């Protein structure tokens, strides 16, 4: 399971790169900043102290485990695009996954002792689902700027991180069926994005 946590994101990144026209701008920055972030978090530890099975556990999942590690590189990628840090366009999903490669590697080492499939398997899957899913809705807004499509996309971008954190909370709380249901739900835009990339290729 530790190898899955360590290798899932780079393997999926290469797979997606093989059939999509993703922009490689910012790749060095993504790996560098991701490495710095991973080391800082490894040294400082968690931001939120998880309690039992209540809101503090959900907040811990959102900030320290699932959602914020994906939202930070997405935000940095947006800022670099805004201030012309890229030579061309930006592939938010590729930038985020490259950022998460060192994060996943260090997390695999720190979670390897005593951690089960929730952290070592479900969390890397949720990371890629968020990165690709949010990228899908950003492209949806850019390609189709009607007000209702923009509204739906923004709502989905806000909901996806919350659903991902709730998925972690459900699995941790041993609500397995709810966890699998939410895991499937958060992968729906992920599936649409991959399907469209394959069809375009």
C-alpha positions as CSV (number, residue, x, y, z in Angstrom):
1,X,0.0,0.0,0.0
2,X,2.9,2.4,0.7
3,X,4.1,1.8,-2.9
4,X,0.7,2.7,-4.2
5,X,0.7,6.0,-2.3
6,X,4.1,6.7,-3.6
7,X,3.7,5.7,-7.2
8,X,0.0,6.2,-8.1
9,X,0.3,10.0,-8.9
10,X,3.4,9.8,-11.1
11,X,2.1,6.7,-12.9
12,X,-1.3,8.4,-13.5
13,X,0.4,11.6,-14.5
14,X,2.4,9.7,-17.2
15,X,-0.7,7.8,-18.3
16,X,-2.7,11.0,-18.7
17,X,0.2,12.7,-20.4
18,X,0.2,10.0,-23.0
19,X,-3.2,10.8,-24.4
20,X,-3.8,14.4,-23.5
21,X,-2.2,17.6,-24.8
22,X,-1.3,18.9,-21.4
23,X,0.9,21.9,-21.1
24,X,4.2,21.3,-19.4
25,X,4.7,24.9,-18.4
26,X,5.6,25.3,-14.7
27,X,6.7,21.6,-14.3
28,X,10.0,22.5,-12.6
29,X,8.2,25.0,-10.3
30,X,5.5,22.4,-9.4
31,X,8.1,19.8,-8.4
32,X,10.3,22.3,-6.5
33,X,7.5,24.0,-4.6
34,X,5.8,20.6,-3.9
35,X,9.1,19.3,-2.5
36,X,9.4,22.3,-0.3
37,X,5.8,22.0,0.9
38,X,6.2,18.3,1.6
39,X,9.3,18.8,3.7
40,X,7.8,21.7,5.7
41,X,4.7,19.7,6.5
42,X,6.8,16.7,7.4
43,X,8.8,18.7,9.8
44,X,6.0,20.8,11.3
45,X,3.3,18.0,11.5
46,X,-0.4,18.5,11.2
47,X,-2.2,21.8,11.4
48,X,-5.4,20.5,12.9
49,X,-5.5,18.1,15.8
50,X,-8.0,15.4,15.0
51,X,-10.5,14.5,17.6
52,X,-12.8,11.5,17.4
53,X,-15.2,11.0,14.7
54,X,-16.9,14.5,14.6
55,X,-16.3,17.8,12.9
56,X,-12.6,18.0,14.0
57,X,-11.9,14.8,12.2
58,X,-13.6,16.1,9.0
59,X,-11.7,19.4,9.3
60,X,-8.4,17.4,9.8
61,X,-9.3,15.5,6.6
62,X,-10.0,18.7,4.7
63,X,-6.9,20.7,5.8
64,X,-4.2,18.1,6.5
65,X,-5.0,15.1,4.5
66,X,-7.2,15.4,1.4
67,X,-8.4,18.8,0.1
68,X,-6.0,21.6,1.1
69,X,-2.9,19.7,-0.3
70,X,-4.7,19.9,-3.7
71,X,-6.1,23.4,-3.4
72,X,-2.7,25.0,-2.6
73,X,-1.0,24.0,-5.9
74,X,-4.2,24.9,-7.8
75,X,-4.2,28.3,-6.3
76,X,-0.4,28.7,-6.9
77,X,-1.0,27.6,-10.5
78,X,-3.7,30.2,-10.9
79,X,-1.5,33.0,-9.5
80,X,1.4,32.0,-11.9
81,X,-1.0,32.0,-14.8
82,X,-2.4,35.4,-13.7
83,X,1.1,37.0,-13.4
84,X,2.3,35.3,-16.6
85,X,4.6,32.8,-14.8
86,X,3.9,30.3,-17.7
87,X,5.0,30.6,-21.2
88,X,1.6,29.6,-22.5
89,X,-1.6,28.2,-21.0
90,X,-1.7,26.1,-17.9
91,X,-2.8,22.6,-17.2
92,X,-4.0,22.9,-13.6
93,X,-4.3,19.1,-13.2
94,X,-0.7,18.4,-14.4
95,X,0.7,21.2,-12.3
96,X,-1.1,19.9,-9.2
97,X,-0.2,16.2,-9.8
98,X,3.5,17.2,-10.3
99,X,3.3,19.2,-7.0
100,X,1.8,16.2,-5.3
101,X,4.5,13.7,-6.4
102,X,7.0,14.6,-3.6
103,X,4.1,15.1,-1.2
104,X,2.8,11.6,-1.9
105,X,6.3,10.2,-1.5
106,X,6.9,11.7,1.9
107,X,3.3,10.9,3.1
108,X,3.9,7.2,2.0
109,X,7.0,7.1,4.3
110,X,5.2,8.8,7.3
111,X,2.0,6.8,6.9
112,X,3.7,3.5,6.2
113,X,3.7,2.4,9.9
114,X,0.3,1.4,11.1
115,X,-1.7,3.1,8.4
116,X,-4.3,1.2,6.4
117,X,-5.9,1.7,3.0
118,X,-7.7,4.9,4.0
119,X,-4.5,6.9,3.9
120,X,-2.4,4.9,1.6
121,X,-5.0,4.1,-1.1
122,X,-8.1,6.3,-0.8
123,X,-6.2,9.6,-0.2
124,X,-4.1,9.4,-3.4
125,X,-7.2,8.5,-5.4
126,X,-9.0,11.5,-3.9
127,X,-6.0,13.7,-4.7
128,X,-6.1,12.8,-8.4
129,X,-9.9,13.0,-8.5
130,X,-9.8,16.6,-7.1
131,X,-6.9,17.7,-9.4
132,X,-8.5,16.4,-12.6
133,X,-12.1,17.2,-11.5
134,X,-11.4,20.8,-10.7
135,X,-9.4,21.2,-13.9
136,X,-12.4,19.8,-15.8
137,X,-14.8,22.4,-14.3
138,X,-12.3,25.3,-14.9
139,X,-12.1,24.3,-18.6
140,X,-15.9,24.0,-18.7
141,X,-16.1,27.7,-17.6
142,X,-13.5,28.8,-20.1
143,X,-15.0,26.9,-23.0
144,X,-18.6,27.6,-22.2
145,X,-19.0,31.0,-20.5
146,X,-22.8,31.0,-20.2
147,X,-23.9,32.2,-16.8
148,X,-25.5,29.0,-15.8
149,X,-22.5,26.9,-16.8
150,X,-20.2,29.2,-14.9
151,X,-22.5,29.0,-11.8
152,X,-22.6,25.2,-11.9
153,X,-18.9,24.9,-12.4
154,X,-18.1,27.2,-9.5
155,X,-20.5,25.3,-7.2
156,X,-18.9,22.0,-8.3
157,X,-15.4,23.4,-7.7
158,X,-16.5,24.4,-4.1
159,X,-18.3,21.1,-3.5
160,X,-15.6,18.7,-4.7
161,X,-13.1,19.4,-1.9
162,X,-15.9,19.1,0.7
163,X,-17.1,15.8,-0.7
164,X,-13.5,14.5,-0.8
165,X,-13.0,15.4,2.9
166,X,-16.3,13.8,3.7
167,X,-15.2,10.6,1.9
168,X,-12.2,10.4,4.2
169,X,-14.3,11.1,7.2
170,X,-16.8,8.4,6.2
171,X,-14.1,5.7,5.7
172,X,-12.5,6.7,9.0
173,X,-15.8,6.5,10.8
174,X,-16.3,3.0,9.4
175,X,-19.3,4.1,7.3
176,X,-18.0,2.1,4.4
177,X,-21.0,2.2,2.1
178,X,-21.2,6.0,2.4
179,X,-17.4,6.2,1.8
180,X,-17.6,4.2,-1.4
181,X,-20.7,6.2,-2.6
182,X,-18.9,9.5,-2.0
183,X,-15.7,8.1,-3.6
184,X,-17.7,7.3,-6.7
185,X,-19.3,10.7,-6.7
186,X,-16.1,12.6,-6.5
187,X,-14.7,10.6,-9.4
188,X,-17.6,11.5,-11.8
189,X,-16.0,14.7,-13.2
190,X,-12.6,12.8,-13.2
191,X,-14.2,10.2,-15.5
192,X,-15.7,12.8,-17.8
193,X,-12.4,14.6,-18.1
194,X,-10.5,11.4,-19.0
195,X,-13.2,10.4,-21.4
196,X,-13.0,13.7,-23.3
197,X,-9.2,13.6,-23.3
198,X,-9.2,10.1,-24.8
199,X,-11.8,11.1,-27.4
200,X,-9.8,14.2,-28.4
201,X,-6.7,12.1,-28.7
